[in-house]
Amino acid sequence: MHNQFRLMSAAYDREDDDEKEIVEKRVFLSVEGNETEKEYFDGVSKYRVKIGINAKVDVEVLGRGRKDTNSAPQQVIELLEEYIRLREQDEDDFLEEISNQFRETYSVEFIKQYLENPENLPRRQRNAFVTELKKIGYDINYRKYLKKYNRELDEFAVLIDRDKHTHSEANMSECINHCKDKGYKCYIANPCFEFWLLMHLANIEKEFGERLDEIKENESVSKRHTFVSKEVSDRAHHGKSNISFARKYMPYIDKAIEQAKKFPGDENELVDNIGCNLWKLMEELKKYPHTPTSCGTP
């Protein structure tokens, strides 16, 4: 068997019933990085009310396995589309998808019982089955968690680093056009997501006005850092994880938004110019209407 499924999470929040009722709309976001981006947007979700975002709208970063380093732009889109297919499945599709993988070791009846009422099965059998599923990348509990969210208002989005050292201009343009054709929001960070973080931490015009080319080139300066990630690390004192969102980034989101607006915001422009249009997502979240009656299409 080979890994054909990628949606996976080592841990995820199981919201209580009250929280599930509150949220009217989610933006499902597929990102390149396994750690930094997810921690940042998990922080946005957790502290959204303090940030000034209506509790009725939320952002959910799609998880994948720690060893899943497939981060090319097309692979970011593929992860999003795996989730969209999951949303469209009915129970029979769900059952068939699993039983096709394990027809020689687990009966359809066993799988159906697991899906409907796993507590009725012996714990050892349940755990063994979940372990076998994870070997092919099928995180059944995470998929069940994600599948329960299926609102008509939901949006789908990707966040892609420009990273000209690995992503060609043609590749970027192809992905942008695919997102437009499918109706996905496309957020670009040029040269990388860390530039968005740096906008929280520094006065870009004052500190880097004469060094924008260095940001754009974003050359490696050590085994651990590029130019931009080193600037972030020097200020925030963290690596790719444990970014301390609430203390180091949350208070400066408005600062980042205002600085980002000074750079190009169109996806196609961001292929060749430094900037990050994540400010559009943050403003969209902040502007979500506070009354149910005004959240429809005008």
C-alpha positions in Angstrom: 0.0 0.0 0.0 1.1 3.5 -0.6 0.1 6.8 0.9 -2.6 8.3 -1.3 -4.3 10.3 1.5 -2.7 13.3 3.2 -5.2 14.9 5.6 -3.7 14.1 9.0 -3.4 15.7 12.4 -1.4 14.6 15.4 -3.8 16.6 17.5 -6.8 18.8 16.8 -9.3 20.7 18.9 -12.6 19.1 19.3 -14.9 22.0 19.7 -17.8 21.7 22.1 -21.4 21.9 20.9 -21.8 25.5 21.8 -18.8 26.5 19.7 -20.0 24.4 16.7 -23.3 26.3 16.8 -21.6 29.7 17.0 -19.5 29.3 13.8 -21.4 30.1 10.6 -18.5 30.1 8.2 -15.0 28.7 8.0 -12.1 29.5 5.7 -10.3 26.2 5.1 -6.7 27.0 4.4 -4.0 24.8 2.9 -0.5 26.0 3.5 3.1 25.0 2.6 4.7 24.8 6.0 4.0 22.1 8.5 4.6 24.2 11.6 5.0 28.0 11.5 2.0 28.8 9.3 -0.3 26.3 11.2 0.7 27.7 14.6 0.1 31.3 13.4 -3.4 30.6 12.1 -4.3 28.3 15.0 -3.5 31.4 17.1 -5.7 33.5 14.9 -8.5 31.0 15.4 -8.1 30.7 19.1 -7.8 34.4 19.8 -10.1 35.7 17.0 -12.5 37.5 19.3 -9.5 39.4 21.0 -8.2 40.2 17.5 -11.5 41.8 16.6 -12.9 38.9 14.5 -16.5 37.9 14.9 -16.7 34.5 16.7 -19.1 33.3 13.9 -16.3 33.1 11.4 -13.2 31.0 11.8 -10.1 29.9 9.9 -9.1 26.2 9.8 -5.6 25.1 8.6 -5.7 21.7 7.0 -3.3 19.3 8.7 -0.9 16.8 7.2 1.6 14.4 8.7 4.8 15.6 10.1 6.8 13.6 7.6 4.7 14.9 4.7 7.0 17.5 3.2 5.1 17.8 -0.1 5.0 21.6 -0.2 5.1 22.5 -3.9 2.3 24.9 -5.0 0.4 22.1 -6.8 0.7 19.9 -3.7 -0.7 22.6 -1.5 -3.7 22.8 -3.8 -4.0 19.0 -3.9 -4.4 18.9 -0.1 -7.2 21.4 -0.3 -8.9 19.4 -3.0 -8.6 16.2 -1.0 -10.6 17.9 1.7 -13.2 19.2 -0.8 -13.7 15.7 -2.1 -14.1 14.5 1.5 -16.9 17.1 2.0 -18.7 15.8 -1.0 -18.6 12.1 0.1 -21.7 10.4 1.5 -21.5 7.6 4.0 -21.3 4.9 1.3 -18.4 6.6 -0.5 -16.6 6.9 2.9 -17.1 3.2 3.5 -16.0 2.2 0.0 -12.9 4.3 0.1 -11.7 2.5 3.2 -12.9 -1.0 2.4 -11.1 -0.9 -1.0 -7.8 -0.5 0.9 -8.5 -3.3 3.4 -10.8 -5.9 1.7 -8.3 -8.7 2.5 -7.9 -7.9 6.2 -11.1 -6.2 7.4 -14.7 -7.0 6.3 -17.1 -4.3 5.1 -19.3 -5.1 8.1 -16.4 -4.5 10.5 -15.6 -1.2 8.9 -19.2 -0.1 8.9 -19.5 -0.9 12.6 -16.4 1.1 13.3 -17.8 4.1 11.4 -21.2 3.9 13.0 -20.4 2.9 16.6 -16.7 2.1 17.3 -17.3 1.8 21.0 -19.0 -1.5 20.4 -15.8 -3.0 19.1 -12.9 -4.3 21.4 -10.4 -1.6 22.0 -7.5 -3.7 20.7 -9.3 -4.1 17.4 -10.2 -0.5 17.1 -6.6 0.6 17.8 -5.1 -1.9 15.4 -7.5 -0.7 12.6 -6.7 3.0 13.2 -3.0 2.1 13.1 -3.4 0.3 9.8 -5.3 3.3 8.4 -2.5 5.7 9.4 0.0 3.6 7.6 -1.6 4.7 4.3 -2.1 8.2 5.6 -5.8 7.8 6.3 -6.4 9.6 9.6 -10.0 8.5 10.1 -10.7 10.6 13.3 -9.3 13.7 11.7 -11.3 13.1 8.5 -14.5 12.6 10.6 -13.7 15.8 12.5 -13.3 17.8 9.2 -16.3 16.2 7.5 -18.8 17.5 10.1 -18.1 21.1 8.8 -20.0 21.7 5.7 -21.5 25.1 5.5 -22.5 26.8 2.3 -20.8 29.9 3.4 -17.4 28.2 3.8 -14.5 29.3 1.6 -11.4 27.4 0.4 -8.0 29.0 0.2 -4.3 28.3 -0.3 -1.2 30.1 1.0 1.9 29.7 -1.2 5.4 31.0 -0.8 6.9 32.5 -4.0 10.3 31.0 -3.2 11.9 31.6 -6.6 14.7 29.2 -5.8 12.2 26.3 -6.0 9.0 27.6 -7.6 9.1 28.7 -11.2 7.2 31.7 -12.5 5.2 29.4 -14.8 4.4 27.1 -12.0 3.1 29.9 -9.8 1.0 31.4 -12.6 -0.5 28.0 -13.3 -1.5 27.5 -9.7 -2.9 31.0 -9.4 -5.1 30.4 -12.6 -6.2 27.1 -11.2 -7.4 28.7 -8.0 -9.3 31.4 -9.9 -10.9 28.8 -12.1 -12.0 26.8 -9.1 -13.0 29.8 -6.9 -10.4 29.3 -4.3 -8.8 32.3 -2.6 -5.0 32.4 -3.3 -2.7 34.1 -0.9 1.0 34.6 -1.9 3.9 35.4 0.3 6.9 36.7 -1.7 9.5 35.5 -0.8 8.1 33.5 2.0 5.6 33.4 4.9 8.3 34.8 7.2 8.1 38.1 5.4 4.5 38.3 6.7 5.8 37.6 10.2 8.5 40.2 9.8 5.8 42.8 9.1 4.6 42.3 12.7 8.1 42.7 14.1 9.8 45.5 12.2 9.2 48.8 10.4 9.9 47.5 6.9 10.3 50.9 5.2 12.6 52.3 7.9 14.7 49.2 8.6 14.8 47.6 5.1 14.0 50.4 2.7 17.4 50.1 1.1 17.5 46.3 1.5 14.4 45.1 -0.3 16.5 43.3 -2.9 18.0 41.2 -0.1 14.5 40.3 1.1 13.4 39.4 -2.5 16.5 37.2 -3.0 16.2 35.7 0.4 19.4 33.8 0.2 20.5 31.2 2.7 22.6 32.8 5.4 23.2 29.6 7.5 22.1 26.0 7.6 19.0 27.0 9.5 18.1 30.4 8.1 17.5 32.4 5.0 17.9 36.2 5.1 14.2 36.8 6.1 13.9 33.9 8.6 17.0 35.1 10.3 15.6 38.6 10.7 12.4 37.1 12.2 14.5 34.8 14.5 16.6 37.7 15.7 13.5 39.6 16.8 11.1 37.0 17.9 13.6 34.4 19.1 12.0 31.3 17.8 12.5 28.7 15.0 9.8 27.1 12.9 7.7 26.2 15.9 6.7 27.6 19.3 6.2 31.0 17.9 4.3 32.4 20.9 1.5 33.9 18.8 -0.4 35.6 21.5 2.6 37.5 22.8 4.7 38.1 19.8 2.3 38.4 16.9 -1.3 39.0 18.0 -0.7 42.6 19.3 0.8 43.6 15.9 -1.6 42.2 13.4 -2.9 45.6 12.4 0.7 46.8 12.0 1.3 43.9 9.6 -1.8 44.6 7.7 -1.0 48.3 7.1 2.6 47.5 6.1 1.5 44.7 3.7 -0.9 47.1 2.0 2.1 49.2 0.8 3.2 46.3 -1.4 1.4 44.7 -4.3 -1.7 42.8 -3.3 -2.7 41.1 -6.6 -1.7 37.4 -6.8 -0.1 37.8 -10.3 1.9 40.9 -9.3 3.2 39.0 -6.2 4.9 36.4 -8.5 7.6 39.0 -9.4 7.3 41.5 -6.5 7.9 41.2 -2.8 4.8 41.4 -0.5 2.1 39.3 1.0 -1.6 39.6 0.4 -2.6 37.8 3.7 -3.9 41.2 4.8 -6.9 40.5 2.6 -7.8 37.4 4.6 -7.3 39.1 7.9 -9.6 42.0 6.8 -12.2 39.6 5.4 -12.3 37.9 8.8 -12.5 41.2 10.7 -15.3 42.5 8.5 -17.5 39.4 8.8 -20.9 40.9 9.7 -22.2 40.5 13.3 -25.8 39.8 12.4 -26.9 36.6 10.7 -29.3 38.5 8.5 -26.6 40.4 6.8 -24.2 37.6 6.0 -25.9 36.5 2.8 -24.9 37.6 -0.7 -25.9 41.2 -1.3 
